[in-house]
Amino acid sequence: MTLSCATLPATRLLLSHGWLAKEPAPFQQAVLDRIQIRRFDTGQYTHHIGDDPGGIFGILGGSFGVMTQSPTLGVVLGHIFGAGAWFGQGPLATGGARMLTFRAMQPALVAHVPLPAIQELSRAMPEAPRRFAGLVEYNAIITYQIAGELLIRRSDQRIAAVLLRVVSATQSSHGDDPTACLLTQTDLAEMANVSRQTMNTVLKRFEAEGWIARGYGKLSVRDMQGLQEFLTGGD
């Protein structure tokens, strides 16, 4: 579903944190002037791996799972973007097809900047291509973090690292519970590269320690410091 108007109060979120918040005001306004507001229901996709190049998406509310292609496991969940994050920039840098799949983890509202609008803006504002390239670098930092986490040898510490990353990335998406992660135990097992049995055992321990609380399709981190100390101390 596509709505018009870049003046919705929700768009202010994009100016408070994330990639666009760090760009100059004229470029910010030029981007906001070209957005289309779109809604996605839980489980809907913005695009899939291999799709033709398209525009970029800024999350105004809700969250999206970032899915990549594994040679042995197929399409798997790697990260979750929350409100304020932008994605879809890959083809802007490569000119190729979509390299990732994005799935709404909950009802979501996004600011979509279509590819023709990006191309038009790039012609009208000479520095725009460099500004959009900044989004590639901005999101690459997350990729490096994920790679580092997957090198953690202990599965329980790896799970702790993934939980802390997801909570940090999505805390703007859950006003009633900013430490909540809307994902299943299976989702988290995919992200941490462990079996569901291992995940269940570790989460039971984390819950007994008071670090997390489990609900239906949701995990909440109740003691961020405790979980962080476990990650770095490994007792």
Residue, then its C-alpha position, 0 to 999 in steps of 0.5 A: m500500500t502506497l501513501s503520498c506526502a513526505t510531511l508525516p510526523a513519522t518522517r521526523l524519525l529519519l532526521s533524528h538518527g541513522w544515515l540520513a540524520k548525518e547528511p546535510a539539510p539540503f540533501q535531507q530535504a531533497v530525499l524527503d521530498r521524493i519519498q512515497i510512504r508504504r505499509f507492509d504487513t507482517g511477512q510481506y517482502t520489499h524485494h527478494i535476492g535476484d530482483d531488478p535494482g530498485g530504490i531505497f527504504g527508510i523504516l518509519g515504524g516496525s522492523f524488517g528481517v535481513m535475509t541472505q543466501s547461504p550455500t548450504l542452508g538457502v535463504v537465512l535471517g542475518h539481521i533485523f533493522g528497526a525504525g530509523a534504518w535505511f536499506g536497499q542501497g546495494p544496487l546503487a553501488t553495483g548496478g546489479a540485481r538485489m543481493l538481499t531479501f527483506r521481510a517485515m517482522q511486524p506491521a511496518l511503515v516505510a519511506h520509499v525513494p524509488l530508483p527513478a527519483i534517486q536518479e533524478l536527484s543525482r542529476a539535479m544535485p551533483e553531490a547526491p551520488r556521494r551522499f547515497a554512497g555513504l549509506v553503503e558504508y553506513n550499513a557495511i559496519i553492521t556487516y563487519q559486526i555480524a562477521g565478527e560475532l560469527l567468529i565467536r567460538r562459544s555458542d552461548q556467547r555468540i547468542a548473547a552477542v546476536l541478542l545485544r545487536v538486535v536489541s540495539a538495532t530495533q529498540s526504536s521500533h517497540g515503544d512499549d518494550p524497547t528491549a524486545c526482539l520480535l523473532t522466534q527461537t528458530d529465527l535467533a538460531e539462524m542468526a547465531n548459527v546454532s541448532r534449535q536444541t542449543m538455542n533452547t538450552v542457552l535461552k533457558r539459562f539466560e532466563a534463569e539468570g534474569w537476563i532475558a524474558r521469553g514470550y510468544g514470538k518475542l524475546s526481551v533483554r531484561d538485563m543488558q549489562g548482565l548479558q554484556e558482562f557475560l559476553t565479555g567475561g564468559d563465566 
